[in-house]
Amino acid sequence: MRIAQIIFEKLDDNSPDELLYFNEKTPVYQNETGLNGSKIYSDFIGKVVRHFKGNYYYIENICLDSETKEYMVIYKTLYNRKDSNIWTRPMKMFFEEIDINRKDNITKQKHRFEIVDELTLDYTKNNKL
């Protein structure tokens, strides 16, 4: 007989560190050894996203800010820029909801960045990722 228990706790920006997964004594997934980061965002890595202003980006990775312990998205432009092609932004800001009626929201999308699956397939195929 298998028995399981699931406990849900509401976390917010003021949650104590001991409730956060990466502060567990053994933060590993079943049948894994060693320390592994959370896999909650792994579905986003390697995806092409569109910014609400129309430009496209590729999500390189998700990292943890060493000072704030906040998840950050590392992404690169899919167009040429003179200042930088690699960027980072807090995860909560990356996918935050925006007003679809903003003047600069030319795509009329609901979130700052949205995944574009059909471009992800083309980009990863053409760039042998």
N, CA, C and O atoms as a Tinker XYZ file with bonds, in Angstrom:
   516  protein
     1  N      0.850000   -1.172000    0.000000    73     2
     2  CA     0.000000    0.000000    0.000000    64     1     3
     3  C      0.902000    1.244000    0.000000    63     2     4     5
     4  O      1.788000    1.377000    0.845000    81     3
     5  N      0.668000    2.136000   -0.944000    73     3     6
     6  CA     1.435000    3.372000   -1.002000    64     5     7
     7  C      0.649000    4.481000   -0.317000    63     6     8     9
     8  O     -0.549000    4.650000   -0.545000    81     7
     9  N      1.326000    5.206000    0.496000    73     7    10
    10  CA     0.705000    6.321000    1.204000    64     9    11
    11  C      1.559000    7.554000    0.945000    63    10    12    13
    12  O      2.787000    7.501000    0.997000    81    11
    13  N      0.893000    8.652000    0.667000    73    11    14
    14  CA     1.625000    9.890000    0.397000    64    13    15
    15  C      0.987000   11.035000    1.157000    63    14    16    17
    16  O     -0.186000   10.993000    1.525000    81    15
    17  N      1.792000   12.051000    1.377000    73    15    18
    18  CA     1.301000   13.252000    2.029000    64    17    19
    19  C      1.809000   14.446000    1.243000    63    18    20    21
    20  O      2.992000   14.528000    0.911000    81    19
    21  N      0.923000   15.351000    0.954000    73    19    22
    22  CA     1.305000   16.582000    0.262000    64    21    23
    23  C      0.934000   17.741000    1.172000    63    22    24    25
    24  O     -0.190000   17.826000    1.667000    81    23
    25  N      1.885000   18.625000    1.382000    73    23    26
    26  CA     1.646000   19.799000    2.212000    64    25    27
    27  C      1.865000   21.030000    1.356000    63    26    28    29
    28  O      2.918000   21.178000    0.736000    81    27
    29  N      0.893000   21.902000    1.318000    73    27    30
    30  CA     1.012000   23.146000    0.570000    64    29    31
    31  C      1.139000   24.292000    1.564000    63    30    32    33
    32  O      0.368000   24.385000    2.520000    81    31
    33  N      2.105000   25.155000    1.335000    73    31    34
    34  CA     2.259000   26.347000    2.143000    64    33    35
    35  C      2.314000   27.535000    1.214000    63    34    36    37
    36  O      2.990000   27.500000    0.185000    81    35
    37  N      1.612000   28.574000    1.572000    73    35    38
    38  CA     1.621000   29.776000    0.749000    64    37    39
    39  C      2.923000   30.534000    1.018000    63    38    40    41
    40  O      3.242000   30.856000    2.162000    81    39
    41  N      3.663000   30.810000   -0.049000    73    39    42
    42  CA     4.908000   31.552000    0.062000    64    41    43
    43  C      4.742000   32.914000   -0.588000    63    42    44    45
    44  O      4.068000   33.052000   -1.609000    81    43
    45  N      5.351000   33.897000    0.003000    73    43    46
    46  CA     5.363000   35.226000   -0.591000    64    45    47
    47  C      6.758000   35.816000   -0.424000    63    46    48    49
    48  O      7.679000   35.115000   -0.006000    81    47
    49  N      6.922000   37.080000   -0.742000    73    47    50
    50  CA     8.246000   37.705000   -0.668000    64    49    51
    51  C      8.790000   37.763000    0.757000    63    50    52    53
    52  O      9.994000   37.937000    0.951000    81    51
    53  N      7.923000   37.621000    1.752000    73    51    54
    54  CA     8.351000   37.692000    3.153000    64    53    55
    55  C      8.501000   36.321000    3.796000    63    54    56    57
    56  O      8.660000   36.230000    5.013000    81    55
    57  N      8.454000   35.254000    3.008000    73    55    58
    58  CA     8.562000   33.902000    3.548000    64    57    59
    59  C      9.963000   33.675000    4.116000    63    58    60    61
    60  O     10.953000   34.094000    3.517000    81    59
    61  N     10.045000   33.011000    5.271000    73    59    62
    62  CA    11.371000   32.741000    5.858000    64    61    63
    63  C     12.171000   31.773000    4.982000    63    62    64    65
    64  O     11.603000   30.903000    4.322000    81    63
    65  N     13.483000   31.937000    4.987000    73    63    66
    66  CA    14.367000   31.131000    4.152000    64    65    67
    67  C     14.222000   29.637000    4.384000    63    66    68    69
    68  O     14.405000   28.853000    3.454000    81    67
    69  N     13.895000   29.225000    5.604000    73    67    70
    70  CA    13.816000   27.785000    5.866000    64    69    71
    71  C     12.658000   27.110000    5.134000    63    70    72    73
    72  O     12.624000   25.883000    5.050000    81    71
    73  N     11.712000   27.882000    4.603000    73    71    74
    74  CA    10.618000   27.294000    3.836000    64    73    75
    75  C     10.966000   27.119000    2.365000    63    74    76    77
    76  O     10.239000   26.447000    1.633000    81    75
    77  N     12.059000   27.709000    1.928000    73    75    78
    78  CA    12.414000   27.660000    0.510000    64    77    79
    79  C     13.178000   26.388000    0.195000    63    78    80    81
    80  O     14.023000   25.945000    0.973000    81    79
    81  N     12.874000   25.811000   -0.944000    73    79    82
    82  CA    13.407000   24.510000   -1.351000    64    81    83
    83  C     14.922000   24.441000   -1.331000    63    82    84    85
    84  O     15.492000   23.465000   -0.842000    81    83
    85  N     15.587000   25.471000   -1.860000    73    83    86
    86  CA    17.037000   25.402000   -1.969000    64    85    87
    87  C     17.734000   25.490000   -0.612000    63    86    88    89
    88  O     18.954000   25.335000   -0.551000    81    87
    89  N     17.008000   25.731000    0.468000    73    87    90
    90  CA    17.603000   25.746000    1.800000    64    89    91
    91  C     17.349000   24.448000    2.569000    63    90    92    93
    92  O     17.698000   24.349000    3.746000    81    91
    93  N     16.753000   23.469000    1.923000    73    91    94
    94  CA    16.533000   22.173000    2.552000    64    93    95
    95  C     17.866000   21.484000    2.828000    63    94    96    97
    96  O     18.853000   21.741000    2.139000    81    95
    97  N     17.896000   20.613000    3.832000    73    95    98
    98  CA    19.120000   19.864000    4.137000    64    97    99
    99  C     19.480000   18.925000    2.987000    63    98   100   101
   100  O     20.659000   18.724000    2.695000    81    99
   101  N     18.478000   18.356000    2.342000    73    99   102
   102  CA    18.717000   17.447000    1.224000    64   101   103
   103  C     17.841000   17.863000    0.046000    63   102   104   105
   104  O     16.832000   17.215000   -0.233000    81   103
   105  N     18.221000   18.945000   -0.651000    73   103   106
   106  CA    17.393000   19.422000   -1.771000    64   105   107
   107  C     17.641000   18.625000   -3.049000    63   106   108   109
   108  O     18.234000   19.131000   -4.002000    81   107
   109  N     17.186000   17.384000   -3.059000    73   107   110
   110  CA    17.357000   16.541000   -4.239000    64   109   111
   111  C     16.015000   15.967000   -4.641000    63   110   112   113
   112  O     15.077000   15.906000   -3.845000    81   111
   113  N     15.946000   15.552000   -5.885000    73   111   114
   114  CA    14.758000   14.890000   -6.385000    64   113   115
   115  C     14.915000   13.386000   -6.186000    63   114   116   117
   116  O     16.027000   12.885000   -6.021000    81   115
   117  N     13.822000   12.693000   -6.202000    73   115   118
   118  CA    13.850000   11.240000   -5.995000    64   117   119
   119  C     14.792000   10.579000   -7.006000    63   118   120   121
   120  O     14.781000   10.915000   -8.190000    81   119
   121  N     15.596000    9.648000   -6.528000    73   119   122
   122  CA    16.550000    8.871000   -7.326000    64   121   123
   123  C     17.677000    9.716000   -7.927000    63   122   124   125
   124  O     18.293000    9.298000   -8.908000    81   123
   125  N     17.954000   10.875000   -7.370000    73   123   126
   126  CA    19.072000   11.693000   -7.827000    64   125   127
   127  C     20.053000   11.867000   -6.678000    63   126   128   129
   128  O     19.677000   11.845000   -5.506000    81   127
   129  N     21.309000   12.040000   -7.039000    73   127   130
   130  CA    22.323000   12.284000   -6.020000    64   129   131
   131  C     22.937000   13.653000   -6.263000    63   130   132   133
   132  O     22.888000   14.183000   -7.373000    81   131
   133  N     23.505000   14.206000   -5.230000    73   131   134
   134  CA    24.123000   15.520000   -5.355000    64   133   135
   135  C     23.083000   16.623000   -5.329000    63   134   136   137
   136  O     21.880000   16.367000   -5.276000    81   135
   137  N     23.568000   17.850000   -5.369000    73   135   138
   138  CA    22.671000   18.998000   -5.332000    64   137   139
   139  C     22.234000   19.385000   -6.730000    63   138   140   141
   140  O     23.058000   19.513000   -7.637000    81   139
   141  N     20.961000   19.568000   -6.897000    73   139   142
   142  CA    20.387000   19.997000   -8.171000    64   141   143
   143  C     19.486000   21.182000   -7.908000    63   142   144   145
   144  O     18.773000   21.216000   -6.905000    81   143
   145  N     19.513000   22.146000   -8.796000    73   143   146
   146  CA    18.615000   23.278000   -8.658000    64   145   147
   147  C     17.175000   22.870000   -8.924000    63   146   148   149
   148  O     16.901000   21.780000   -9.425000    81   147
   149  N     16.284000   23.749000   -8.586000    73   147   150
   150  CA    14.879000   23.486000   -8.820000    64   149   151
   151  C     14.623000   23.280000  -10.308000    63   150   152   153
   152  O     15.200000   23.974000  -11.145000    81   151
   153  N     13.772000   22.338000  -10.628000    73   151   154
   154  CA    13.427000   22.066000  -12.024000    64   153   155
   155  C     12.137000   22.763000  -12.440000    63   154   156   157
   156  O     11.612000   22.530000  -13.529000    81   155
   157  N     11.638000   23.615000  -11.559000    73   155   158
   158  CA    10.352000   24.238000  -11.827000    64   157   159
   159  C     10.380000   25.089000  -13.096000    63   158   160   161
   160  O      9.361000   25.219000  -13.774000    81   159
   161  N     11.536000   25.669000  -13.422000    73   159   162
   162  CA    11.616000   26.535000  -14.597000    64   161   163
   163  C     12.287000   25.872000  -15.790000    63   162   164   165
   164  O     12.511000   26.530000  -16.806000    81   163
   165  N     12.612000   24.599000  -15.697000    73   163   166
   166  CA    13.359000   23.950000  -16.773000    64   165   167
   167  C     12.582000   23.922000  -18.100000    63   166   168   169
   168  O     13.189000   23.791000  -19.164000    81   167
   169  N     11.275000   24.041000  -18.047000    73   167   170
   170  CA    10.480000   24.074000  -19.277000    64   169   171
   171  C     10.698000   25.359000  -20.082000    63   170   172   173
   172  O     10.342000   25.415000  -21.259000    81   171
   173  N     11.274000   26.383000  -19.465000    73   171   174
   174  CA    11.490000   27.652000  -20.150000    64   173   175
   175  C     12.852000   27.721000  -20.838000    63   174   176   177
   176  O     13.014000   28.449000  -21.817000    81   175
   177  N     13.830000   26.971000  -20.334000    73   175   178
   178  CA    15.182000   27.025000  -20.887000    64   177   179
   179  C     15.161000   26.467000  -22.308000    63   178   180   181
   180  O     14.591000   25.407000  -22.565000    81   179
   181  N     15.794000   27.202000  -23.227000    73   179   182
   182  CA    15.846000   26.772000  -24.624000    64   181   183
   183  C     14.646000   27.201000  -25.449000    63   182   184   185
   184  O     14.454000   26.718000  -26.565000    81   183
   185  N     13.842000   28.099000  -24.914000    73   183   186
   186  CA    12.650000   28.567000  -25.638000    64   185   187
   187  C     12.886000   29.951000  -26.243000    63   186   188   189
   188  O     13.638000   30.760000  -25.700000    81   187
   189  N     12.241000   30.203000  -27.357000    73   187   190
   190  CA    12.218000   31.531000  -27.952000    64   189   191
   191  C     10.987000   32.240000  -27.403000    63   190   192   193
   192  O      9.892000   31.679000  -27.356000    81   191
   193  N     11.193000   33.489000  -26.987000    73   191   194
   194  CA    10.094000   34.290000  -26.452000    64   193   195
   195  C     10.001000   35.597000  -27.220000    63   194   196   197
   196  O     10.976000   36.081000  -27.794000    81   195
   197  N      8.799000   36.152000  -27.213000    73   195   198
   198  CA     8.567000   37.457000  -27.844000    64   197   199
   199  C      8.289000   38.473000  -26.742000    63   198   200   201
   200  O      7.468000   38.231000  -25.857000    81   199
   201  N      8.976000   39.606000  -26.799000    73   199   202
   202  CA     8.718000   40.716000  -25.885000    64   201   203
   203  C      7.484000   41.463000  -26.382000    63   202   204   205
   204  O      7.199000   41.462000  -27.580000    81   203
   205  N      6.763000   42.090000  -25.484000    73   203   206
   206  CA     5.528000   42.763000  -25.895000    64   205   207
   207  C      5.774000   43.916000  -26.874000    63   206   208   209
   208  O      4.841000   44.398000  -27.515000    81   207
   209  N      7.034000   44.354000  -26.986000    73   207   210
   210  CA     7.348000   45.396000  -27.972000    64   209   211
   211  C      7.724000   44.807000  -29.325000    63   210   212   213
   212  O      8.005000   45.546000  -30.268000    81   211
   213  N      7.730000   43.446000  -29.425000    73   211   214
   214  CA     7.882000   42.799000  -30.718000    64   213   215
   215  C      9.181000   42.063000  -30.981000    63   214   216   217
   216  O      9.227000   41.246000  -31.901000    81   215
   217  N     10.246000   42.309000  -30.217000    73   215   218
   218  CA    11.518000   41.628000  -30.470000    64   217   219
   219  C     11.517000   40.211000  -29.901000    63   218   220   221
   220  O     10.745000   39.890000  -28.998000    81   219
   221  N     12.401000   39.367000  -30.451000    73   219   222
   222  CA    12.485000   37.967000  -30.043000    64   221   223
   223  C     13.786000   37.691000  -29.308000    63   222   224   225
   224  O     14.825000   38.284000  -29.601000    81   223
   225  N     13.707000   36.773000  -28.339000    73   223   226
   226  CA    14.843000   36.435000  -27.483000    64   225   227
   227  C     14.866000   34.926000  -27.261000    63   226   228   229
   228  O     13.865000   34.233000  -27.443000    81   227
   229  N     16.034000   34.441000  -26.863000    73   227   230
   230  CA    16.228000   33.017000  -26.575000    64   229   231
   231  C     16.612000   32.885000  -25.111000    63   230   232   233
   232  O     17.556000   33.534000  -24.661000    81   231
   233  N     15.889000   32.049000  -24.354000    73   231   234
   234  CA    16.192000   31.852000  -22.937000    64   233   235
   235  C     17.356000   30.877000  -22.818000    63   234   236   237
   236  O     17.225000   29.692000  -23.127000    81   235
   237  N     18.494000   31.389000  -22.369000    73   235   238
   238  CA    19.706000   30.590000  -22.204000    64   237   239
   239  C     19.642000   29.717000  -20.958000    63   238   240   241
   240  O     19.965000   28.530000  -21.003000    81   239
   241  N     19.218000   30.319000  -19.833000    73   239   242
   242  CA    19.244000   29.581000  -18.575000    64   241   243
   243  C     18.459000   30.342000  -17.520000    63   242   244   245
   244  O     18.042000   31.481000  -17.727000    81   243
   245  N     18.270000   29.681000  -16.383000    73   243   246
   246  CA    17.659000   30.280000  -15.207000    64   245   247
   247  C     18.715000   30.178000  -14.104000    63   246   248   249
   248  O     19.321000   29.123000  -13.918000    81   247
   249  N     18.930000   31.263000  -13.385000    73   247   250
   250  CA    19.941000   31.229000  -12.324000    64   249   251
   251  C     19.368000   31.859000  -11.060000    63   250   252   253
   252  O     18.257000   32.389000  -11.048000    81   251
   253  N     20.156000   31.784000  -10.010000    73   251   254
   254  CA    19.755000   32.321000   -8.720000    64   253   255
   255  C     20.682000   33.474000   -8.379000    63   254   256   257
   256  O     21.901000   33.309000   -8.382000    81   255
   257  N     20.123000   34.633000   -8.086000    73   255   258
   258  CA    20.926000   35.780000   -7.695000    64   257   259
   259  C     21.601000   35.479000   -6.353000    63   258   260   261
   260  O     20.936000   35.082000   -5.397000    81   259
   261  N     22.900000   35.667000   -6.288000    73   259   262
   262  CA    23.654000   35.296000   -5.088000    64   261   263
   263  C     23.311000   36.155000   -3.883000    63   262   264   265
   264  O     23.492000   35.716000   -2.747000    81   263
   265  N     22.829000   37.354000   -4.098000    73   263   266
   266  CA    22.512000   38.241000   -2.988000    64   265   267
   267  C     21.069000   38.115000   -2.523000    63   266   268   269
   268  O     20.797000   38.043000   -1.325000    81   267
   269  N     20.153000   38.090000   -3.476000    73   267   270
   270  CA    18.729000   38.121000   -3.129000    64   269   271
   271  C     18.073000   36.752000   -3.136000    63   270   272   273
   272  O     16.954000   36.599000   -2.647000    81   271
   273  N     18.767000   35.740000   -3.692000    73   271   274
   274  CA    18.210000   34.381000   -3.858000    64   273   275
   275  C     16.979000   34.396000   -4.758000    63   274   276   277
   276  O     16.130000   33.507000   -4.677000    81   275
   277  N     16.890000   35.394000   -5.600000    73   275   278
   278  CA    15.775000   35.525000   -6.529000    64   277   279
   279  C     16.140000   34.832000   -7.843000    63   278   280   281
   280  O     17.274000   34.939000   -8.310000    81   279
   281  N     15.177000   34.122000   -8.435000    73   279   282
   282  CA    15.424000   33.484000   -9.723000    64   281   283
   283  C     15.519000   34.546000  -10.814000    63   282   284   285
   284  O     14.717000   35.477000  -10.871000    81   283
   285  N     16.523000   34.381000  -11.679000    73   283   286
   286  CA    16.779000   35.313000  -12.769000    64   285   287
   287  C     16.780000   34.547000  -14.087000    63   286   288   289
   288  O     17.198000   33.390000  -14.135000    81   287
   289  N     16.315000   35.187000  -15.150000    73   287   290
   290  CA    16.327000   34.604000  -16.484000    64   289   291
   291  C     17.524000   35.188000  -17.226000    63   290   292   293
   292  O     17.710000   36.404000  -17.260000    81   291
   293  N     18.331000   34.314000  -17.817000    73   291   294
   294  CA    19.433000   34.746000  -18.673000    64   293   295
   295  C     18.969000   34.517000  -20.105000    63   294   296   297
   296  O     18.646000   33.391000  -20.483000    81   295
   297  N     18.936000   35.575000  -20.896000    73   295   298
   298  CA    18.412000   35.454000  -22.249000    64   297   299
   299  C     19.239000   36.288000  -23.217000    63   298   300   301
   300  O     19.913000   37.239000  -22.821000    81   299
   301  N     19.175000   35.917000  -24.491000    73   299   302
   302  CA    19.933000   36.663000  -25.492000    64   301   303
   303  C     19.010000   37.132000  -26.604000    63   302   304   305
   304  O     17.957000   36.551000  -26.867000    81   303
   305  N     19.449000   38.205000  -27.242000    73   303   306
   306  CA    18.663000   38.772000  -28.329000    64   305   307
   307  C     18.802000   37.903000  -29.568000    63   306   308   309
   308  O     19.836000   37.268000  -29.778000    81   307
   309  N     17.773000   37.876000  -30.376000    73   307   310
   310  CA    17.827000   37.211000  -31.668000    64   309   311
   311  C     17.891000   38.264000  -32.770000    63   310   312   313
   312  O     17.453000   38.037000  -33.898000    81   311
   313  N     18.437000   39.396000  -32.423000    73   311   314
   314  CA    18.701000   40.483000  -33.358000    64   313   315
   315  C     19.972000   41.170000  -32.856000    63   314   316   317
   316  O     20.343000   41.002000  -31.695000    81   315
   317  N     20.631000   41.926000  -33.700000    73   315   318
   318  CA    21.888000   42.572000  -33.315000    64   317   319
   319  C     21.646000   43.860000  -32.547000    63   318   320   321
   320  O     20.797000   44.678000  -32.902000    81   319
   321  N     22.429000   44.012000  -31.476000    73   319   322
   322  CA    22.424000   45.234000  -30.676000    64   321   323
   323  C     23.868000   45.688000  -30.523000    63   322   324   325
   324  O     24.785000   44.870000  -30.588000    81   323
   325  N     24.071000   46.953000  -30.326000    73   323   326
   326  CA    25.432000   47.463000  -30.139000    64   325   327
   327  C     25.883000   47.364000  -28.687000    63   326   328   329
   328  O     27.078000   47.221000  -28.427000    81   327
   329  N     24.954000   47.437000  -27.734000    73   327   330
   330  CA    25.349000   47.447000  -26.328000    64   329   331
   331  C     25.583000   46.051000  -25.754000    63   330   332   333
   332  O     26.623000   45.814000  -25.140000    81   331
   333  N     24.657000   45.137000  -25.935000    73   331   334
   334  CA    24.811000   43.778000  -25.403000    64   333   335
   335  C     23.788000   42.864000  -26.054000    63   334   336   337
   336  O     22.692000   43.296000  -26.409000    81   335
   337  N     24.152000   41.605000  -26.208000    73   335   338
   338  CA    23.199000   40.617000  -26.713000    64   337   339
   339  C     22.767000   39.646000  -25.625000    63   338   340   341
   340  O     21.857000   38.846000  -25.844000    81   339
   341  N     23.400000   39.698000  -24.453000    73   339   342
   342  CA    23.038000   38.834000  -23.322000    64   341   343
   343  C     22.444000   39.715000  -22.228000    63   342   344   345
   344  O     23.002000   40.755000  -21.876000    81   343
   345  N     21.299000   39.278000  -21.697000    73   343   346
   346  CA    20.578000   40.050000  -20.690000    64   345   347
   347  C     20.129000   39.143000  -19.547000    63   346   348   349
   348  O     20.106000   37.920000  -19.678000    81   347
   349  N     19.778000   39.757000  -18.441000    73   347   350
   350  CA    19.179000   39.037000  -17.320000    64   349   351
   351  C     18.055000   39.892000  -16.749000    63   350   352   353
   352  O     18.104000   41.122000  -16.772000    81   351
   353  N     17.058000   39.209000  -16.243000    73   351   354
   354  CA    15.898000   39.899000  -15.671000    64   353   355
   355  C     15.301000   38.989000  -14.602000    63   354   356   357
   356  O     15.290000   37.770000  -14.774000    81   355
   357  N     14.805000   39.552000  -13.505000    73   355   358
   358  CA    14.153000   38.709000  -12.489000    64   357   359
   359  C     12.994000   37.913000  -13.098000    63   358   360   361
   360  O     12.218000   38.436000  -13.898000    81   359
   361  N     12.895000   36.646000  -12.707000    73   359   362
   362  CA    11.852000   35.755000  -13.240000    64   361   363
   363  C     10.460000   36.340000  -13.055000    63   362   364   365
   364  O      9.641000   36.283000  -13.972000    81   363
   365  N     10.181000   36.901000  -11.885000    73   363   366
   366  CA     8.826000   37.412000  -11.660000    64   365   367
   367  C      8.509000   38.591000  -12.575000    63   366   368   369
   368  O      7.345000   38.816000  -12.907000    81   367
   369  N      9.520000   39.343000  -12.983000    73   367   370
   370  CA     9.309000   40.438000  -13.922000    64   369   371
   371  C      9.246000   39.918000  -15.359000    63   370   372   373
   372  O      8.515000   40.462000  -16.187000    81   371
   373  N     10.009000   38.871000  -15.652000    73   371   374
   374  CA    10.096000   38.340000  -17.008000    64   373   375
   375  C      8.724000   37.935000  -17.547000    63   374   376   377
   376  O      8.383000   38.256000  -18.685000    81   375
   377  N      7.947000   37.236000  -16.738000    73   375   378
   378  CA     6.637000   36.756000  -17.179000    64   377   379
   379  C      5.472000   37.511000  -16.539000    63   378   380   381
   380  O      4.344000   37.018000  -16.522000    81   379
   381  N      5.747000   38.712000  -16.013000    73   379   382
   382  CA     4.672000   39.453000  -15.352000    64   381   383
   383  C      3.602000   39.873000  -16.355000    63   382   384   385
   384  O      3.863000   40.034000  -17.547000    81   383
   385  N      2.395000   40.045000  -15.833000    73   383   386
   386  CA     1.292000   40.516000  -16.673000    64   385   387
   387  C      1.462000   41.999000  -16.939000    63   386   388   389
   388  O      1.901000   42.758000  -16.075000    81   387
   389  N      1.107000   42.394000  -18.146000    73   387   390
   390  CA     1.157000   43.807000  -18.514000    64   389   391
   391  C     -0.189000   44.204000  -19.114000    63   390   392   393
   392  O     -0.982000   43.352000  -19.515000    81   391
   393  N     -0.426000   45.477000  -19.166000    73   391   394
   394  CA    -1.667000   46.013000  -19.713000    64   393   395
   395  C     -1.649000   45.861000  -21.237000    63   394   396   397
   396  O     -0.765000   46.391000  -21.911000    81   395
   397  N     -2.622000   45.141000  -21.765000    73   395   398
   398  CA    -2.650000   44.950000  -23.225000    64   397   399
   399  C     -2.952000   46.250000  -23.966000    63   398   400   401
   400  O     -2.777000   46.327000  -25.182000    81   399
   401  N     -3.399000   47.263000  -23.247000    73   399   402
   402  CA    -3.718000   48.548000  -23.873000    64   401   403
   403  C     -2.579000   49.560000  -23.784000    63   402   404   405
   404  O     -2.742000   50.720000  -24.164000    81   403
   405  N     -1.404000   49.110000  -23.272000    73   403   406
   406  CA    -0.250000   50.011000  -23.255000    64   405   407
   407  C      0.064000   50.446000  -24.680000    63   406   408   409
   408  O     -0.061000   49.649000  -25.609000    81   407
   409  N      0.462000   51.675000  -24.863000    73   407   410
   410  CA     0.779000   52.184000  -26.205000    64   409   411
   411  C      1.910000   51.401000  -26.852000    63   410   412   413
   412  O      1.901000   51.183000  -28.064000    81   411
   413  N      2.903000   50.968000  -26.040000    73   411   414
   414  CA     4.058000   50.269000  -26.604000    64   413   415
   415  C      3.864000   48.757000  -26.697000    63   414   416   417
   416  O      4.779000   48.047000  -27.114000    81   415
   417  N      2.682000   48.250000  -26.315000    73   415   418
   418  CA     2.390000   46.810000  -26.418000    64   417   419
   419  C      1.861000   46.531000  -27.829000    63   418   420   421
   420  O      0.661000   46.361000  -28.041000    81   419
   421  N      2.793000   46.488000  -28.783000    73   419   422
   422  CA     2.378000   46.346000  -30.184000    64   421   423
   423  C      1.867000   44.949000  -30.500000    63   422   424   425
   424  O      1.156000   44.763000  -31.487000    81   423
   425  N      2.219000   43.954000  -29.672000    73   423   426
   426  CA     1.773000   42.581000  -29.911000    64   425   427
   427  C      0.436000   42.282000  -29.244000    63   426   428   429
   428  O     -0.198000   41.266000  -29.531000    81   427
   429  N      0.014000   43.175000  -28.350000    73   427   430
   430  CA    -1.231000   43.006000  -27.573000    64   429   431
   431  C     -1.210000   41.713000  -26.753000    63   430   432   433
   432  O     -2.239000   41.062000  -26.572000    81   431
   433  N     -0.010000   41.353000  -26.258000    73   431   434
   434  CA     0.072000   40.157000  -25.436000    64   433   435
   435  C     -0.152000   40.500000  -23.977000    63   434   436   437
   436  O     -0.052000   41.656000  -23.567000    81   435
   437  N     -0.460000   39.460000  -23.193000    73   435   438
   438  CA    -0.834000   39.616000  -21.793000    64   437   439
   439  C      0.376000   39.689000  -20.868000    63   438   440   441
   440  O      0.294000   40.279000  -19.790000    81   439
   441  N      1.503000   39.094000  -21.278000    73   439   442
   442  CA     2.700000   39.053000  -20.435000    64   441   443
   443  C      3.875000   39.761000  -21.108000    63   442   444   445
   444  O      3.913000   39.901000  -22.330000    81   443
   445  N      4.831000   40.204000  -20.292000    73   443   446
   446  CA     6.008000   40.905000  -20.813000    64   445   447
   447  C      6.704000   40.079000  -21.890000    63   446   448   449
   448  O      7.016000   40.591000  -22.966000    81   447
   449  N      6.949000   38.800000  -21.601000    73   447   450
   450  CA     7.512000   37.866000  -22.577000    64   449   451
   451  C      6.566000   36.686000  -22.692000    63   450   452   453
   452  O      6.017000   36.229000  -21.689000    81   451
   453  N      6.370000   36.191000  -23.898000    73   451   454
   454  CA     5.553000   34.998000  -24.105000    64   453   455
   455  C      6.303000   34.029000  -25.007000    63   454   456   457
   456  O      6.942000   34.432000  -25.979000    81   455
   457  N      6.216000   32.749000  -24.672000    73   455   458
   458  CA     6.894000   31.700000  -25.434000    64   457   459
   459  C      6.251000   31.570000  -26.811000    63   458   460   461
   460  O      5.029000   31.610000  -26.954000    81   459
   461  N      7.110000   31.412000  -27.825000    73   459   462
   462  CA     6.650000   31.235000  -29.206000    64   461   463
   463  C      7.167000   29.870000  -29.656000    63   462   464   465
   464  O      8.280000   29.757000  -30.169000    81   463
   465  N      6.350000   28.837000  -29.460000    73   463   466
   466  CA     6.779000   27.460000  -29.708000    64   465   467
   467  C      7.237000   27.219000  -31.140000    63   466   468   469
   468  O      8.243000   26.541000  -31.351000    81   467
   469  N      6.531000   27.753000  -32.125000    73   467   470
   470  CA     6.907000   27.480000  -33.513000    64   469   471
   471  C      8.276000   28.073000  -33.853000    63   470   472   473
   472  O      9.006000   27.497000  -34.660000    81   471
   473  N      8.637000   29.205000  -33.260000    73   471   474
   474  CA     9.969000   29.788000  -33.491000    64   473   475
   475  C     11.038000   29.034000  -32.705000    63   474   476   477
   476  O     12.183000   28.946000  -33.147000    81   475
   477  N     10.678000   28.495000  -31.552000    73   475   478
   478  CA    11.628000   27.709000  -30.764000    64   477   479
   479  C     12.091000   26.506000  -31.563000    63   478   480   481
   480  O     13.283000   26.201000  -31.595000    81   479
   481  N     11.152000   25.815000  -32.213000    73   479   482
   482  CA    11.515000   24.650000  -33.017000    64   481   483
   483  C     12.440000   25.026000  -34.159000    63   482   484   485
   484  O     13.427000   24.331000  -34.405000    81   483
   485  N     12.146000   26.100000  -34.855000    73   483   486
   486  CA    12.991000   26.547000  -35.964000    64   485   487
   487  C     14.361000   26.975000  -35.475000    63   486   488   489
   488  O     15.374000   26.610000  -36.073000    81   487
   489  N     14.408000   27.737000  -34.406000    73   487   490
   490  CA    15.685000   28.271000  -33.905000    64   489   491
   491  C     16.602000   27.145000  -33.424000    63   490   492   493
   492  O     17.783000   27.113000  -33.769000    81   491
   493  N     16.063000   26.230000  -32.634000    73   491   494
   494  CA    16.907000   25.157000  -32.113000    64   493   495
   495  C     17.362000   24.221000  -33.218000    63   494   496   497
   496  O     18.476000   23.700000  -33.161000    81   495
   497  N     16.531000   23.999000  -34.214000    73   495   498
   498  CA    16.904000   23.138000  -35.343000    64   497   499
   499  C     18.002000   23.786000  -36.187000    63   498   500   501
   500  O     18.977000   23.128000  -36.549000    81   499
   501  N     17.846000   25.052000  -36.495000    73   499   502
   502  CA    18.795000   25.766000  -37.336000    64   501   503
   503  C     20.111000   26.090000  -36.633000    63   502   504   505
   504  O     21.128000   26.300000  -37.294000    81   503
   505  N     20.104000   26.131000  -35.306000    73   503   506
   506  CA    21.305000   26.466000  -34.544000    64   505   507
   507  C     21.894000   25.245000  -33.842000    63   506   508   509
   508  O     22.808000   25.367000  -33.026000    81   507
   509  N     21.368000   24.079000  -34.164000    73   507   510
   510  CA    21.852000   22.800000  -33.653000    64   509   511
   511  C     22.062000   22.800000  -32.142000    63   510   512   513
   512  O     23.124000   22.423000  -31.648000    81   511
   513  N     21.014000   23.235000  -31.412000    73   511   514
   514  CA    21.067000   23.278000  -29.953000    64   513   515
   515  C     20.532000   22.004000  -29.353000    63   514   516
   516  O     20.501000   21.863000  -28.130000    81   515
